[in-house]
Each structure stands twice: as C-alpha cells, then as structure tokens.
C-alpha cells in the first residue's frame, strides 16, 4: 500500500494537486509514525546510567528498530486518517468555515480510495 501511496504522491506533485499531496503526505507520515518503536523501548542505557562513554560507534548504530505493519494495520491507520478529517470537517462546518470543511472532505475522499 505504501508503494502505491508514494507513487500517487509523485503523480499528485507533478499535477500540482494540493489536496492530494496534503492527504498522501499525511497518510505516509502516519504509517511511518506507526512503525516507530516507542522511545521507552528504544532507549537501552548501559548498566542503567546515562553515560556516553563506551557507547557504540560506527555505521548504523543510530538506526532504530521498526515494527512491521500488516496490511490490516495500514488499512486501520488510513481509516483513522479518514475519520479524523471527516470529524474535523463537520466541526469546521458548524463553525461556518465551509472552505476548510470542503478541503478536509476532499482529502478524506482521496484517502478513502485506498480503503476500497
């Protein structure tokens, strides 16, 4: 799914489709954030100290482990992104900000295509 999102982001950038670009960038970022290991699990201090001396050095030591997302995980993240936009659009509509509501609904429509 992520490959498709990135490919479509490139096409949206070339077409200068601001709504699609915003929606796709946000969705890709949400997927990448979901892969991140929580910081309390990523920190591994030697002997419980905050010393820097003796820390590993070299190529790749700053690379953090990532979680592998299943396709259902990715779909649920995209569904949450659609829900967030729809809810925010309704709130903007109630506040009389129809321009913002329209933009958010258009972004939700872009992302909804990947759930079908």
C-alpha positions in Angstrom: 0.0 0.0 0.0 2.8 2.4 0.9 4.4 1.9 -2.6 1.1 2.9 -4.1 0.7 5.9 -1.9 4.3 7.1 -2.7 3.7 6.6 -6.5 0.4 8.5 -6.3 2.2 11.3 -4.3 4.7 11.7 -7.0 1.9 12.0 -9.6 0.0 14.5 -7.4 3.1 16.6 -7.0 3.6 16.6 -10.8 -0.1 17.5 -11.3 0.2 20.2 -8.5 -2.9 18.7 -6.8 -2.5 20.3 -3.4 -5.4 18.4 -1.8 -4.0 15.0 -2.8 -0.4 16.0 -1.9 -1.5 17.0 1.6 -3.6 13.9 2.2 -1.0 11.5 0.8 1.9 13.1 2.7 -0.1 12.9 5.9 -1.1 9.3 5.4 2.5 8.3 4.6 3.7 10.1 7.7 1.0 8.4 9.8 2.1 5.0 8.5 5.8 5.7 9.2 5.0 7.0 12.7 3.1 3.8 13.5 6.2 1.8 12.6 8.3 3.6 15.2 9.2 1.8 18.4 8.1 3.7 21.5 11.0 5.7 22.9 10.9 3.9 26.3 11.6 0.6 24.4 14.2 2.1 22.1 16.5 3.5 24.9 19.0 1.0 26.1 21.3 2.5 28.6 24.4 0.6 29.7 24.1 -0.5 33.3 21.3 2.0 34.0 23.5 5.0 33.6 23.3 8.0 31.3 26.9 7.7 30.3 28.0 8.4 26.8 31.5 6.9 27.3 31.6 3.4 25.9 28.6 4.0 23.7 28.7 2.1 20.4 30.0 4.0 17.5 30.1 3.3 13.8 27.9 3.0 10.8 24.3 2.1 11.6 24.3 2.4 15.4 21.7 5.2 15.3 19.3 3.1 13.3 16.2 2.3 15.4 14.3 -0.9 15.0 10.9 -0.5 13.3 7.8 -2.5 13.6 6.4 -4.3 10.6 2.8 -3.3 9.9 0.4 -5.8 8.4 -2.0 -4.7 5.6 -4.9 -4.6 8.1 -2.8 -2.3 10.3 -2.2 0.0 7.4 -5.9 0.0 6.5 -6.9 0.8 10.0 -4.4 3.7 10.1 -5.8 5.1 6.8 -9.4 4.6 8.1 -8.4 6.6 11.2 -7.0 9.4 9.0 -10.3 9.5 7.0 -12.3 9.6 10.3 -10.1 12.5 11.6 -10.7 14.5 8.5 -14.4 13.8 8.4 -14.8 14.8 12.1 -12.8 17.9 11.7 -14.8 18.8 8.5 -18.0 18.6 10.5 -16.6 20.8 13.2 -15.5 23.4 10.7 -18.9 23.3 9.0 -20.6 24.0 12.4 -18.2 27.0 12.8 -19.1 28.3 9.4 -15.7 27.6 7.9 -17.0 25.8 4.8 -13.8 26.3 2.9 -11.8 24.3 5.4 -14.6 21.7 5.6 -14.6 21.3 1.9 -10.8 20.8 1.8 -10.8 18.2 4.6 -13.6 16.3 2.9 -11.7 16.3 -0.3 -8.6 14.9 1.5 -10.8 12.3 3.1 -12.1 11.3 -0.4 -8.5 10.9 -1.6 -7.6 8.6 1.2 -10.9 6.7 1.0 -9.9 5.4 -2.4 -7.2 3.3 -0.8 -9.6 1.6 1.5 -11.9 0.3 -1.3 
